[in-house]
Amino acid sequence: MVRKPEQVRHGRSNLRVGISGFPHQIDVSVEGEKDVLLAECKSWNQNVDVPRFLTFLARILDIRPTEQGRTIHSAVVTTKGFDSGITKLADYYGITLHTVTSPTDFVVKYKNLFSIRKSDQVPFSDEVLLEVKRADEANKK
């Protein structure tokens, strides 16, 4: 299958079939030739709990083997925070965690990196580059 260099998908119809054959709904995905970003977004009035995080982790573990030749980057973004223990799991499995103040606090901009804060960056290959900045920082330019 030929993919556009930067393909963004989101919503309920954004499905990725895992190695098990099960179609997983992913909130936001950005695809390129060498990299794929899969993000889970939670705009809740409570922290993301361990069972919900483990559900996302299971999706990622099922999807990773289907992406031979591409690197999967995964992230969970929430408006509240995370229960204890999630950081340890996320670090072990390479999932980045981000807490934002509101769903509109961040905007997505293509170029150079995937970043929630200037000090918190995960570089992508040259094929897909994604930058996430605070909305107030993006408007200053």
N, C-alpha and C positions, 0 to 999 in steps of 0.2 A: 504494500500500500504506500503510495506517495503522499507525504504530508506537506502542508505549507510550512515555511520556516518558523512562523510563530502562529500557533493556533490556540485560541482561548475559548474554553467552553465552561458553562456553569449551569446550575439549576437542576431540576428533577430529571430532565432528559439526558444529563451528562452521565452516561453509564460507561464503565470500563469492565470488560470481562476478565476475570481472574483465571489462573491456571486450573482452578476447579471447574471452570465453565460457568460460574455464577456471575451475573452482572451486578456490579457494585455502583451505587450512586455516589458521585464525588461532587462536592459543592463547587469547586473551581479547579480547572486544570489548564495548564499552559504547556504546549508541546512544541518540541523542535526536533531536529535530526538526532541530537546527542543527549538531550535532557528533557525531562518531564517533571513539572511541578504539580503535585496533588495537594490541595488544601481543603481542610475541614473548617467551616466557619460557624461559630456558636455565639449568637447574640442573645444571651440568657440573663436572667436575674440571679443566677447562682453559678458557682464554680463548675467547671467541667469535672465530672467525677471519674473515678478509675474505670468503671464498667463502660462508660461512653468512649473513653480514650482507647480502651482495649478493642472496642468494636472498630474504630478507625484503624488501629494497628493491624487487626486481622485483615481488613480490606487491603492495606498496603502490602502485607506479607503475601496475600493471594495474587495481587497484581504485579509485584516486582518480577517474578519469573517470566512474565509474558513480554517484558520490555527488553529483550536481549539486544545488546548493543547500545542501549540508552541508559542513562543514569536517572533514577527516580529520586527526586527531592520531595519531601513531604513536610507539611506544616499544619498546626492547629492554631487558629486565631479565635480569641474569645473576648467578650467585653467585661468579664468578671475576674477570671483567674482559674487556677487549677488546684484540685485537691492534692494533699501530700502524697508522695509516691509517684506521681505522674512524671516529674522531672527526671527521676532515676530511670524510668522506663523509656522516656523520650530520648535521653542521652544514649542509652544502650542501643536503641534501634535507629538512631539518627533522624529523629523527627524534631523539627524546631517548634518551639512554643512561643506564642506572642499574645500579649494582653493589650487591647486597645480601649480607649475611653468610650467610643461609640462606633456604630457601624459606618458612620460617615467620616470618622476621624482619619481614615487612611484612603489614599487613592493609589491606583496602579498606574505606573508609567513604564514603558519599555525603555531599556538601555542598560547596559553594563552590569547590573547586579540585582539580586533579590535582597532587599533590605527593609527592615522595619525601623531600625535606628541606624544612624551612621556607623555606630560601633558594633552592630550586629549584622554581619554580611555573610552571605553564602554565595560564592561566585558560580556562575553558570559557564558553559562553553560559549564560544562565539556564535553558535547557531541560535540559541534562545537566551535572551538576557532580559531580566525583569527587575524593575526597581519599585519598591513600595515605600512611599514617604508619607509623613504626616500631611494632612490636607493644608494646614496653615504654612508648612514649609514649601509645598508645591506652589502655592499661590504667591509666594514672595518673588518667584522668578519672573 
